[in-house]
Amino acid sequence: MVASLVGVVVAISGCAASPSAVPQSATSRVGAAQDADLAAPTSNAPDSPNSPDSSKTAPPSTEPTGQTPAGRAAPALPAPDAAIPTDPSRLARALTTTTAELRRAIDGWRREGDPAKGLPPEPVVLLALHQQRIYRYLVVNPKIASRTYARLPKALAGQARDNVTAGRGLRSLVKPISGAAKFRVQPARPADFLLGHFRYAERKFGVDWEVLAAVMFVETKFGRVRSPSHTGAKGPMQFMPRTWDAYGMGGDIQDTRDSLLAAANYLRASGAPRDYRRALYAYNHSYAYVDAVQLHARQIKRDIRNYYAYYNWQVFVVTTRGDRRLTGP
């Protein structure tokens, strides 16, 4: 069960060549923790969408998004590459406003849309991306992050600390690279399609669905990352083939349902739900990974809207020339 973190790049086609893999000291984990911080050279990672479905997202609007339930006009949607404030006061205002508007947009999506089948609406996609980019800025600027927390409402300050701490821990496991490796991304399955399978796996194995969701979020951004790791870990939950043989129950390693059930089976066999830290450490021999999964799971448990927000966070790569976004608008 040997696997490692991976650094890779994708071209506009969604299947292309670039960077080298980044070895990690984990020696008995299930799969490669393909979090948002994969790596690639700037010249080969375009800002444009990477999948056919992403073209269905309309260009960002510069007009108000409509009326909120209270009757006031909502703020204009942020452009995908809108500048992130660098001043702590402005950052706090931006994060507070973005998170509040994102929650309203998610409520509307769940109430009036179809999270089980349809694509997320434009406001959810753009607001979630902007929220993610704010957090990524705070991850790499710890002094500014500390000053920003002090200016946030208490509840949001706690959430921000969790997200930044998780992101900082995962980023510490990834080395920016500029070599070459093949890499594939694809659209995630619908949010409530995944939610149904998370909950089924919880009923079958007693592993909290929020933990399973957090693992899938960290590993492959809910199945968007489809490349095997350089050590051979495969599928939406990144299993090594030998581990899959033991815990996959005869299923298909690339199948979402089968992969989620296998992950729940493995975590249960490794100590969950009695000892999630032990079980997650078996999944990936890194306490930074364990902490990140538990922090994200905690946020999902506190408010299910955080699941829908994370679902809309995109795949980024850390490169020697800066971060690049591989999926989304």
C-alpha positions in Angstrom: 0.0 0.0 0.0 2.6 2.5 -1.1 1.4 5.8 -2.5 2.4 9.5 -2.6 1.3 13.0 -3.4 1.4 13.8 -7.0 2.3 16.9 -9.0 0.9 17.2 -12.4 -0.6 19.3 -15.2 -3.5 19.1 -17.6 -4.0 20.6 -21.0 -7.2 22.1 -22.4 -8.2 18.6 -23.7 -8.4 17.3 -20.2 -5.7 14.7 -20.8 -2.2 15.9 -21.4 1.4 15.8 -20.4 3.6 17.7 -17.9 5.2 17.7 -14.5 6.9 15.0 -12.5 5.4 13.3 -9.4 6.4 14.4 -5.9 7.5 11.6 -3.6 6.1 11.5 -0.1 7.3 9.4 2.9 3.9 7.7 3.4 4.5 4.0 3.1 1.2 2.3 4.0 -1.7 4.4 2.8 -4.6 3.8 0.4 -4.1 6.4 -2.3 -2.6 9.6 -3.4 -3.9 12.7 -1.6 -4.8 14.7 -4.7 -5.9 17.9 -3.0 -6.2 21.2 -4.7 -2.4 21.7 -4.6 -1.1 19.7 -7.5 1.7 21.2 -9.5 2.4 22.3 -13.1 4.3 24.8 -15.2 2.4 28.0 -16.0 2.8 27.7 -19.8 0.9 24.4 -20.0 -2.0 25.1 -17.7 -4.6 27.4 -19.4 -7.1 29.4 -17.5 -9.9 28.2 -19.8 -12.2 25.3 -18.8 -10.9 21.8 -19.0 -14.0 19.8 -19.7 -16.8 19.9 -22.2 -19.4 20.5 -19.5 -17.6 23.5 -18.2 -18.7 25.5 -21.3 -22.2 25.4 -19.9 -21.3 27.9 -17.3 -22.1 31.4 -18.6 -19.5 34.2 -18.5 -19.5 36.0 -15.2 -22.1 38.7 -14.9 -21.3 42.3 -14.1 -25.0 43.0 -13.3 -26.7 42.3 -9.9 -27.6 38.6 -9.5 -31.2 39.4 -8.8 -33.3 40.0 -5.7 -32.6 38.2 -2.4 -35.6 36.9 -0.3 -35.5 40.2 1.6 -36.0 42.1 -1.7 -32.6 43.8 -1.9 -30.4 43.5 -5.0 -27.6 41.0 -4.5 -24.0 42.1 -5.2 -22.6 41.5 -8.6 -21.0 38.1 -9.1 -17.2 38.0 -8.8 -15.3 37.3 -12.0 -13.3 34.0 -12.0 -10.0 35.8 -11.7 -11.2 38.9 -9.7 -8.4 40.4 -7.7 -8.2 39.2 -4.1 -7.8 42.0 -1.5 -4.5 42.1 0.4 -5.6 44.3 3.3 -7.0 42.4 6.3 -10.0 44.6 6.7 -11.0 44.3 3.0 -10.2 40.6 3.1 -12.5 40.1 6.0 -15.3 42.1 4.3 -14.8 40.1 1.1 -14.9 36.8 2.8 -17.9 37.7 4.9 -19.9 39.0 1.9 -18.9 36.1 -0.3 -19.7 33.4 2.2 -23.1 35.0 3.0 -24.0 35.3 -0.7 -22.7 31.8 -1.4 -25.0 30.3 1.4 -28.0 32.1 -0.1 -27.1 30.8 -3.6 -26.8 27.3 -2.2 -30.1 27.6 -0.5 -31.7 28.7 -3.7 -30.0 25.8 -5.7 -31.2 23.2 -3.2 -34.7 24.7 -3.1 -35.3 25.5 -6.7 -32.6 23.6 -8.7 -31.7 20.0 -9.0 -28.4 19.1 -7.2 -29.1 15.4 -7.9 -28.9 15.8 -11.6 -28.2 19.4 -12.9 -25.1 21.5 -13.0 -24.6 24.0 -10.2 -26.0 27.5 -11.1 -23.6 30.3 -12.0 -23.9 32.2 -8.7 -22.9 29.1 -6.7 -19.9 28.3 -9.1 -18.5 31.8 -9.1 -19.0 32.6 -5.4 -17.5 29.2 -4.4 -14.5 29.8 -6.6 -14.0 33.3 -5.1 -14.3 32.0 -1.6 -11.7 29.3 -2.4 -9.3 31.8 -3.9 -9.6 34.0 -0.8 -8.8 31.0 1.4 -5.8 30.1 -0.8 -4.5 33.6 -0.4 -4.8 33.3 3.4 -3.1 29.9 3.3 0.1 31.4 1.9 0.0 34.6 3.9 -0.2 33.5 7.6 0.4 37.0 9.1 -2.4 38.5 7.0 -4.6 35.6 7.9 -4.2 36.2 11.6 -5.1 39.8 11.3 -8.1 38.9 9.1 -9.5 36.4 11.6 -9.8 39.2 14.2 -12.0 41.2 11.8 -14.4 38.4 11.0 -17.7 37.6 12.8 -17.0 34.9 15.5 -18.6 32.0 13.7 -17.0 32.8 10.4 -13.6 33.3 12.1 -13.7 29.7 13.3 -14.6 28.4 9.9 -11.9 30.4 8.3 -9.3 29.1 10.7 -10.4 25.5 10.0 -10.2 26.0 6.2 -6.9 27.8 6.3 -5.3 25.3 8.7 -6.4 22.4 6.5 -5.2 24.1 3.4 -1.8 25.0 4.9 -1.3 21.4 6.1 -2.1 19.9 2.7 0.0 22.5 0.9 3.0 21.5 3.1 2.8 18.0 1.6 3.2 19.3 -2.0 6.3 20.5 -3.6 5.8 22.9 -6.6 7.1 21.2 -9.7 7.8 21.9 -13.3 8.4 18.5 -14.9 6.1 16.3 -16.9 3.4 13.8 -16.1 0.1 12.8 -17.7 -3.0 14.0 -15.9 -6.7 13.9 -16.4 -9.6 15.8 -15.0 -13.4 15.5 -15.6 -16.6 17.0 -14.2 -17.7 15.8 -10.8 -20.8 13.7 -10.6 -23.9 15.8 -9.3 -23.7 16.9 -5.7 -26.7 15.0 -4.4 -25.8 11.9 -6.5 -22.6 11.8 -4.4 -24.4 12.7 -1.2 -26.7 9.7 -1.6 -23.8 7.3 -2.0 -22.0 8.9 1.0 -25.0 8.3 3.2 -25.5 4.8 1.9 -21.9 4.0 2.8 -22.4 5.5 6.2 -25.4 3.2 6.8 -23.6 0.1 5.6 -20.3 0.6 7.5 -21.0 3.2 10.2 -18.4 5.7 8.9 -19.7 9.3 9.0 -20.7 10.4 5.6 -19.1 13.8 6.2 -15.7 12.1 6.7 -16.1 10.2 3.5 -17.0 13.4 1.7 -14.0 15.2 3.2 -11.7 12.3 2.1 -13.0 12.5 -1.5 -12.7 16.2 -1.5 -9.1 16.1 -0.4 -8.1 13.1 -2.7 -9.7 14.1 -6.0 -12.0 17.1 -5.5 -15.0 14.9 -5.6 -13.8 12.8 -8.5 -12.6 15.6 -10.8 -9.0 14.3 -10.7 -9.0 11.0 -12.5 -5.3 10.3 -13.1 -3.6 7.5 -11.3 -0.8 8.5 -9.0 2.8 7.8 -10.2 2.7 4.9 -7.7 -0.4 3.5 -9.2 -3.2 4.7 -6.9 -6.5 4.8 -8.8 -10.1 6.0 -8.8 -12.1 8.7 -7.1 -10.8 7.6 -3.7 -7.3 6.8 -4.9 -6.8 3.2 -3.9 -3.6 1.1 -4.5 -4.6 -2.0 -6.5 -3.5 -4.4 -3.7 -5.5 -2.5 -1.1 -8.4 -2.5 -3.5 -8.2 -6.3 -3.8 -8.5 -6.6 -0.1 -11.3 -4.0 0.5 -12.9 -3.3 -2.8 -15.4 -6.2 -2.4 -15.1 -7.2 -6.1 -16.2 -3.7 -7.4 -14.8 -1.4 -10.0 -12.0 0.8 -8.7 -13.1 3.6 -11.0 -16.8 3.4 -10.1 -17.9 6.1 -7.7 -20.3 3.9 -5.6 -17.9 1.0 -5.4 -15.0 3.3 -4.5 -16.9 5.1 -1.7 -18.0 1.7 -0.2 -14.5 0.5 -0.3 -13.2 3.6 1.4 -15.8 3.2 4.2 -14.9 -0.5 4.4 -11.2 0.3 4.8 -11.7 3.1 7.3 -14.0 0.8 9.4 -11.4 -1.9 9.3 -8.7 0.6 10.3 -10.5 1.9 13.4 -13.5 4.1 12.4 -15.8 5.3 13.8 -14.2 4.6 17.2 -10.9 6.2 16.3 -11.0 8.4 13.2 -7.5 9.6 13.6 -6.1 6.1 13.5 -8.3 5.2 10.5 -7.4 8.3 8.5 -3.7 7.9 9.3 -3.9 4.4 7.9 -5.4 5.9 4.7 -2.5 8.4 4.5 0.5 8.4 6.8 0.4 12.1 7.4 -1.1 13.9 10.3 -1.4 17.0 8.2 -3.7 15.0 6.0 -5.6 13.6 9.0 -6.1 17.0 10.4 -7.3 18.5 7.1 -9.9 15.7 6.6 -11.2 16.1 10.1 -11.4 19.9 9.8 -13.3 19.8 6.6 -15.6 17.1 7.9 -16.3 19.2 11.0 -17.4 22.1 8.8 -19.7 19.9 6.8 -21.2 18.6 10.0 -21.8 22.1 11.3 -23.6 23.2 8.1 -24.4 21.0 5.2 -24.1 24.1 3.0 -20.3 23.7 3.5 -20.5 20.4 1.6 -22.1 22.2 -1.3 -19.5 24.9 -1.1 -16.6 22.4 -1.1 -18.2 20.5 -3.9 -17.8 23.7 -6.0 -14.2 24.3 -5.1 -12.0 23.7 -8.2 -8.7 21.9 -8.9 -5.7 24.1 -8.6 -2.0 23.3 -9.1 1.0 24.7 -7.3 3.8 25.5 -9.8 7.2 27.0 -9.6 5.7 30.0 -11.2 2.5 30.3 -9.1 -0.8 28.6 -8.7 -2.9 27.6 -11.7 -6.5 26.6 -11.9 -7.3 23.5 -14.0 -11.1 23.2 -13.7 -14.1 25.6 -13.4 -15.0 28.8 -15.2 
